[in-house]
Amino acid sequence: MKIVVIGGTGLIGSKTVAILRQGGHNVVAASAQNGINTITGQGLKEAMVDTTVVIDLANSSSDEDKAVMEFFETSGRNLLAAEVVAGVKRHVALSIIGADRLPDSGYYRAKVAQEKLIQASGIPYTIVRATQFMEFLGTIAARSTDGNLVRLSPGLLQPIAADDVAAILADVALAAPRNSTVEIAGPDRAPLNEIVARYLRAVGDPRAVVCDPEARYGGGRLTECTLVPLGEARLGHIGFDEWLRRSRGKTCNR
């Protein structure tokens, strides 16, 4: 089976590509660096020839509201149009849990727009909405730093490891399309401020985390359950403590 992974050289993409190739599939790790560009359309027609499944992991390099909306709308339209012409059998896209519950966030609004394009395309699809990746906890801390303090909401988080995201995406890509959304999350749930504080302690970061209910996340204010599944979700296997141990081991081996 030929599978095209848009964003196939990124954090999740590279892991997903490796899993699918180990399964014997013909996988194209598509990116602008190898001549496949969903914004300009370059290489899309050629990449879609004989493709059964497309996994869309494209991501904007900008968080600015207008730029990120333009990215996901343009990328989505170009990619889906090429899939329709080529007769691609199913489309899998990675989105975010809570995308429709944080309207003050330009990034989250753009992901909702992307989802709507997929739903209207006529291509059989499965949208995988994931919680925040454990690998991005450092980025969350950096964006919330005020001097030596990190101000974060106590809203709940259920972070998932990138390895689990990739494994689930590969599984979904090989399954029949649901024409609906699947939610995925890590096995551990706790307040965002507590999770980030544990991460910083584990990596030896001296910054102190302050619990601030008014702290913004992606431009919006969190409620208790904005970022976690509200109903049934498929859970990853890697717990937060295990991921921290693995992360410290990698750091020590560098």
Secondary structure, 3 states (H helix, E strand, C coil): CEEEEECCCCHHHHHHHHHHHHCCCEEEEECHHHCCCCCCCCCHHHHHCCCCEEEECCCCCCCCHHHHHHHHHHHHHHHHHHHHHHCCCEEEEEEECCHHHCCCCHHHHHHHHHHHHHHHCCCCEEEEEECCEHHHHHHHHHHCEECCEEEECCCEECCECHHHHHHHHHHHHHCCCCCEEEEEECCCCEEHHHHHHHHHHHCCCCCEEEECCCCEECCEECCCCCCCCCCCCEECCCCHHHHHHHHHHHHHCC
